[in-house]
Amino acid sequence: MALTTSTTNQLISQDQLCKILNRSRPTIWRWVNNNILPSPVRVNGSILGWREDAIAEWLDKNTH
């Protein structure tokens, strides 16, 4: 799944992020806890996800 640069601030679910990074849920959370990966945001108190722009920026910095 490729990320595109857009002006919308869509959220990426945990499952989507696992597929994008090809990593397991525990690895995602280990990276968040170790400040390797941006923290997710909570919307309306229940929806948890990562800002698409933050992940795109992270990928730019960490894959080149």
N, CA, C and O atoms as a printed pandas DataFrame, in Angstrom:
     atom_number atom_name residue_name chain_id  residue_number  x_coord  y_coord  z_coord
0              1         N          MET        A               1    0.847   -1.178    0.000
1              2        CA          MET        A               1    0.000    0.000    0.000
2              3         C          MET        A               1    0.885    1.232    0.000
3              4         O          MET        A               1    1.673    1.429    0.925
4              5         N          ALA        A               2    0.770    2.034   -0.988
5              6        CA          ALA        A               2    1.573    3.244   -1.108
6              7         C          ALA        A               2    0.831    4.435   -0.527
7              8         O          ALA        A               2   -0.394    4.528   -0.613
8              9         N          LEU        A               3    1.578    5.322    0.050
9             10        CA          LEU        A               3    0.997    6.550    0.579
10            11         C          LEU        A               3    1.229    7.656   -0.432
11            12         O          LEU        A               3    2.292    7.744   -1.047
12            13         N          THR        A               4    0.241    8.478   -0.592
13            14        CA          THR        A               4    0.385    9.615   -1.491
14            15         C          THR        A               4    0.359   10.890   -0.682
15            16         O          THR        A               4   -0.280   10.962    0.368
16            17         N          THR        A               5    1.042   11.873   -1.165
17            18        CA          THR        A               5    1.028   13.172   -0.503
18            19         C          THR        A               5   -0.297   13.841   -0.838
19            20         O          THR        A               5   -0.643   14.005   -2.008
20            21         N          SER        A               6   -1.026   14.222    0.188
21            22        CA          SER        A               6   -2.312   14.866   -0.041
22            23         C          SER        A               6   -2.524   15.930    1.008
23            24         O          SER        A               6   -1.807   15.992    2.007
24            25         N          THR        A               7   -3.514   16.764    0.774
25            26        CA          THR        A               7   -3.806   17.820    1.735
26            27         C          THR        A               7   -4.773   17.336    2.805
27            28         O          THR        A               7   -4.965   18.015    3.814
28            29         N          THR        A               8   -5.385   16.170    2.601
29            30        CA          THR        A               8   -6.283   15.634    3.614
30            31         C          THR        A               8   -5.468   15.001    4.714
31            32         O          THR        A               8   -4.334   14.570    4.501
32            33         N          ASN        A               9   -6.043   14.950    5.869
33            34        CA          ASN        A               9   -5.354   14.382    7.014
34            35         C          ASN        A               9   -6.051   13.092    7.413
35            36         O          ASN        A               9   -6.647   12.999    8.486
36            37         N          GLN        A              10   -5.971   12.117    6.551
37            38        CA          GLN        A              10   -6.618   10.828    6.778
38            39         C          GLN        A              10   -5.895   10.070    7.887
39            40         O          GLN        A              10   -4.730   10.326    8.189
40            41         N          LEU        A              11   -6.621    9.134    8.481
41            42        CA          LEU        A              11   -6.018    8.277    9.493
42            43         C          LEU        A              11   -5.727    6.908    8.905
43            44         O          LEU        A              11   -6.482    6.395    8.078
44            45         N          ILE        A              12   -4.631    6.334    9.341
45            46        CA          ILE        A              12   -4.246    4.988    8.956
46            47         C          ILE        A              12   -4.490    4.103   10.162
47            48         O          ILE        A              12   -4.019    4.401   11.259
48            49         N          SER        A              13   -5.223    3.017    9.968
49            50        CA          SER        A              13   -5.507    2.098   11.073
50            51         C          SER        A              13   -4.259    1.286   11.411
51            52         O          SER        A              13   -3.291    1.259   10.651
52            53         N          GLN        A              14   -4.302    0.640   12.542
53            54        CA          GLN        A              14   -3.189   -0.199   12.963
54            55         C          GLN        A              14   -2.942   -1.322   11.956
55            56         O          GLN        A              14   -1.793   -1.610   11.620
56            57         N          ASP        A              15   -4.000   -1.951   11.477
57            58        CA          ASP        A              15   -3.845   -3.019   10.482
58            59         C          ASP        A              15   -3.231   -2.494    9.190
59            60         O          ASP        A              15   -2.372   -3.151    8.601
60            61         N          GLN        A              16   -3.662   -1.316    8.745
61            62        CA          GLN        A              16   -3.093   -0.722    7.536
62            63         C          GLN        A              16   -1.612   -0.409    7.742
63            64         O          GLN        A              16   -0.791   -0.652    6.858
64            65         N          LEU        A              17   -1.280    0.128    8.909
65            66        CA          LEU        A              17    0.113    0.474    9.190
66            67         C          LEU        A              17    0.987   -0.778    9.221
67            68         O          LEU        A              17    2.119   -0.756    8.738
68            69         N          CYS        A              18    0.474   -1.854    9.779
69            70        CA          CYS        A              18    1.212   -3.125    9.789
70            71         C          CYS        A              18    1.515   -3.573    8.363
71            72         O          CYS        A              18    2.613   -4.056    8.082
72            73         N          LYS        A              19    0.555   -3.417    7.471
73            74        CA          LYS        A              19    0.756   -3.807    6.071
74            75         C          LYS        A              19    1.734   -2.867    5.370
75            76         O          LYS        A              19    2.601   -3.318    4.623
76            77         N          ILE        A              20    1.597   -1.575    5.607
77            78        CA          ILE        A              20    2.487   -0.590    4.976
78            79         C          ILE        A              20    3.935   -0.853    5.375
79            80         O          ILE        A              20    4.832   -0.836    4.532
80            81         N          LEU        A              21    4.158   -1.095    6.658
81            82        CA          LEU        A              21    5.520   -1.272    7.160
82            83         C          LEU        A              21    5.985   -2.722    7.148
83            84         O          LEU        A              21    7.157   -3.009    7.391
84            85         N          ASN        A              22    5.057   -3.635    6.862
85            86        CA          ASN        A              22    5.354   -5.065    6.871
86            87         C          ASN        A              22    5.923   -5.491    8.231
87            88         O          ASN        A              22    6.925   -6.201    8.320
88            89         N          ARG        A              23    5.241   -5.028    9.279
89            90        CA          ARG        A              23    5.648   -5.336   10.654
90            91         C          ARG        A              23    4.426   -5.765   11.459
91            92         O          ARG        A              23    3.291   -5.465   11.090
92            93         N          SER        A              24    4.670   -6.464   12.552
93            94        CA          SER        A              24    3.589   -6.958   13.407
94            95         C          SER        A              24    3.087   -5.857   14.342
95            96         O          SER        A              24    3.740   -4.829   14.522
96            97         N          ARG        A              25    1.917   -6.094   14.929
97            98        CA          ARG        A              25    1.363   -5.144   15.898
98            99         C          ARG        A              25    2.318   -4.889   17.059
99           100         O          ARG        A              25    2.535   -3.734   17.428
100          101         N          PRO        A              26    2.902   -5.958   17.654
101          102        CA          PRO        A              26    3.835   -5.689   18.769
102          103         C          PRO        A              26    5.024   -4.821   18.348
103          104         O          PRO        A              26    5.477   -3.981   19.126
104          105         N          THR        A              27    5.530   -5.012   17.136
105          106        CA          THR        A              27    6.647   -4.198   16.665
106          107         C          THR        A              27    6.214   -2.742   16.509
107          108         O          THR        A              27    6.948   -1.832   16.894
108          109         N          ILE        A              28    5.030   -2.520   15.949
109          110        CA          ILE        A              28    4.513   -1.150   15.808
110          111         C          ILE        A              28    4.484   -0.470   17.170
111          112         O          ILE        A              28    4.969    0.652   17.315
112          113         N          TRP        A              29    3.916   -1.145   18.171
113          114        CA          TRP        A              29    3.800   -0.528   19.496
114          115         C          TRP        A              29    5.150   -0.377   20.178
115          116         O          TRP        A              29    5.358    0.583   20.920
116          117         N          ARG        A              30    6.070   -1.303   19.943
117          118        CA          ARG        A              30    7.422   -1.172   20.499
118          119         C          ARG        A              30    8.094    0.073   19.909
119          120         O          ARG        A              30    8.746    0.835   20.622
120          121         N          TRP        A              31    7.922    0.268   18.589
121          122        CA          TRP        A              31    8.498    1.454   17.936
122          123         C          TRP        A              31    7.872    2.739   18.461
123          124         O          TRP        A              31    8.579    3.725   18.670
124          125         N          VAL        A              32    6.553    2.745   18.681
125          126        CA          VAL        A              32    5.882    3.926   19.240
126          127         C          VAL        A              32    6.422    4.204   20.642
127          128         O          VAL        A              32    6.749    5.344   20.969
128          129         N          ASN        A              33    6.516    3.160   21.468
129          130        CA          ASN        A              33    6.988    3.331   22.843
130          131         C          ASN        A              33    8.439    3.768   22.924
131          132         O          ASN        A              33    8.844    4.404   23.897
132          133         N          ASN        A              34    9.233    3.429   21.897
133          134        CA          ASN        A              34   10.645    3.821   21.865
134          135         C          ASN        A              34   10.882    5.065   21.018
135          136         O          ASN        A              34   12.020    5.375   20.665
136          137         N          ASN        A              35    9.805    5.777   20.693
137          138        CA          ASN        A              35    9.870    7.020   19.906
138          139         C          ASN        A              35   10.547    6.836   18.548
139          140         O          ASN        A              35   11.182    7.757   18.034
140          141         N          ILE        A              36   10.409    5.656   17.979
141          142        CA          ILE        A              36   10.932    5.393   16.645
142          143         C          ILE        A              36    9.872    5.766   15.612
143          144         O          ILE        A              36   10.198    6.267   14.536
144          145         N          LEU        A              37    8.629    5.525   15.934
145          146        CA          LEU        A              37    7.486    5.768   15.054
146          147         C          LEU        A              37    6.594    6.829   15.699
147          148         O          LEU        A              37    6.474    6.861   16.923
148          149         N          PRO        A              38    5.968    7.697   14.903
149          150        CA          PRO        A              38    5.058    8.693   15.492
150          151         C          PRO        A              38    3.930    8.025   16.284
151          152         O          PRO        A              38    3.504    6.914   15.970
152          153         N          SER        A              39    3.473    8.708   17.286
153          154        CA          SER        A              39    2.358    8.204   18.090
154          155         C          SER        A              39    1.050    8.328   17.329
155          156         O          SER        A              39    0.880    9.232   16.511
156          157         N          PRO        A              40    0.130    7.418   17.599
157          158        CA          PRO        A              40   -1.188    7.532   16.978
158          159         C          PRO        A              40   -1.990    8.654   17.636
159          160         O          PRO        A              40   -1.635    9.148   18.707
160          161         N          VAL        A              41   -3.065    9.040   16.980
161          162        CA          VAL        A              41   -3.977   10.032   17.540
162          163         C          VAL        A              41   -5.322    9.366   17.802
163          164         O          VAL        A              41   -5.681    8.379   17.162
164          165         N          ARG        A              42   -6.051    9.926   18.751
165          166        CA          ARG        A              42   -7.375    9.399   19.078
166          167         C          ARG        A              42   -8.408   10.429   18.645
167          168         O          ARG        A              42   -8.303   11.606   18.990
168          169         N          VAL        A              43   -9.405    9.983   17.889
169          170        CA          VAL        A              43  -10.458   10.855   17.388
170          171         C          VAL        A              43  -11.773   10.449   18.060
171          172         O          VAL        A              43  -12.106    9.265   18.124
172          173         N          ASN        A              44  -12.500   11.418   18.549
173          174        CA          ASN        A              44  -13.783   11.179   19.219
174          175         C          ASN        A              44  -13.672   10.217   20.392
175          176         O          ASN        A              44  -14.649    9.559   20.750
176          177         N          GLY        A              45  -12.508   10.132   20.981
177          178        CA          GLY        A              45  -12.326    9.304   22.162
178          179         C          GLY        A              45  -12.265    7.815   21.901
179          180         O          GLY        A              45  -12.003    7.048   22.828
180          181         N          SER        A              46  -12.497    7.373   20.667
181          182        CA          SER        A              46  -12.500    5.931   20.448
182          183         C          SER        A              46  -11.719    5.469   19.225
183          184         O          SER        A              46  -11.229    4.340   19.207
184          185         N          ILE        A              47  -11.592    6.305   18.209
185          186        CA          ILE        A              47  -10.915    5.898   16.980
186          187         C          ILE        A              47   -9.428    6.207   17.119
187          188         O          ILE        A              47   -9.034    7.351   17.347
188          189         N          LEU        A              48   -8.618    5.170   16.978
189          190        CA          LEU        A              48   -7.179    5.313   17.111
190          191         C          LEU        A              48   -6.541    5.075   15.753
191          192         O          LEU        A              48   -6.846    4.087   15.085
192          193         N          GLY        A              49   -5.657    5.976   15.342
193          194        CA          GLY        A              49   -4.982    5.814   14.063
194          195         C          GLY        A              49   -3.804    6.760   13.944
195          196         O          GLY        A              49   -3.601    7.643   14.778
196          197         N          TRP        A              50   -3.039    6.557   12.894
197          198        CA          TRP        A              50   -1.879    7.387   12.628
198          199         C          TRP        A              50   -2.206    8.363   11.523
199          200         O          TRP        A              50   -2.832    7.987   10.533
200          201         N          ARG        A              51   -1.794    9.610   11.672
201          202        CA          ARG        A              51   -2.015   10.617   10.630
202          203         C          ARG        A              51   -1.224   10.220    9.395
203          204         O          ARG        A              51   -0.029    9.939    9.479
204          205         N          GLU        A              52   -1.882   10.198    8.268
205          206        CA          GLU        A              52   -1.252    9.792    7.018
206          207         C          GLU        A              52   -0.033   10.654    6.702
207          208         O          GLU        A              52    0.996   10.141    6.262
208          209         N          ASP        A              53   -0.149   11.961    6.925
209          210        CA          ASP        A              53    0.982   12.839    6.623
210          211         C          ASP        A              53    2.180   12.562    7.532
211          212         O          ASP        A              53    3.325   12.665    7.090
212          213         N          ALA        A              54    1.933   12.216    8.780
213          214        CA          ALA        A              54    3.025   11.909    9.708
214          215         C          ALA        A              54    3.744   10.624    9.299
215          216         O          ALA        A              54    4.968   10.537    9.396
216          217         N          ILE        A              55    2.988    9.633    8.845
217          218        CA          ILE        A              55    3.593    8.373    8.410
218          219         C          ILE        A              55    4.340    8.578    7.101
219          220         O          ILE        A              55    5.425    8.025    6.919
220          221         N          ALA        A              56    3.784    9.358    6.190
221          222        CA          ALA        A              56    4.469    9.641    4.918
222          223         C          ALA        A              56    5.794   10.347    5.186
223          224         O          ALA        A              56    6.807   10.020    4.568
224          225         N          GLU        A              57    5.794   11.307    6.097
225          226        CA          GLU        A              57    7.018   12.024    6.451
226          227         C          GLU        A              57    8.024   11.070    7.094
227          228         O          GLU        A              57    9.214   11.117    6.786
228          229         N          TRP        A              58    7.540   10.203    7.992
229          230        CA          TRP        A              58    8.402    9.235    8.663
230          231         C          TRP        A              58    9.038    8.296    7.629
231          232         O          TRP        A              58   10.232    8.004    7.696
232          233         N          LEU        A              59    8.226    7.830    6.678
233          234        CA          LEU        A              59    8.742    6.935    5.642
234          235         C          LEU        A              59    9.804    7.640    4.801
235          236         O          LEU        A              59   10.824    7.042    4.458
236          237         N          ASP        A              60    9.567    8.907    4.471
237          238        CA          ASP        A              60   10.550    9.689    3.696
238          239         C          ASP        A              60   11.903    9.742    4.423
239          240         O          ASP        A              60   12.958    9.554    3.817
240          241         N          LYS        A              61   11.847    9.998    5.705
241          242        CA          LYS        A              61   13.084   10.144    6.493
242          243         C          LYS        A              61   13.778    8.804    6.749
243          244         O          LYS        A              61   14.996    8.757    6.917
244          245         N          ASN        A              62   13.009    7.725    6.779
245          246        CA          ASN        A              62   13.575    6.441    7.223
246          247         C          ASN        A              62   13.740    5.402    6.129
247          248         O          ASN        A              62   14.176    4.287    6.414
248          249         N          THR        A              63   13.413    5.723    4.908
249          250        CA          THR        A              63   13.572    4.731    3.847
250          251         C          THR        A              63   14.513    5.167    2.755
251          252         O          THR        A              63   14.683    4.440    1.776
252          253         N          HIS        A              64   15.131    6.319    2.878
253          254        CA          HIS        A              64   16.078    6.789    1.850
254          255         C          HIS        A              64   17.483    6.728    2.355
255          256         O          HIS        A              64   18.415    7.083    1.632
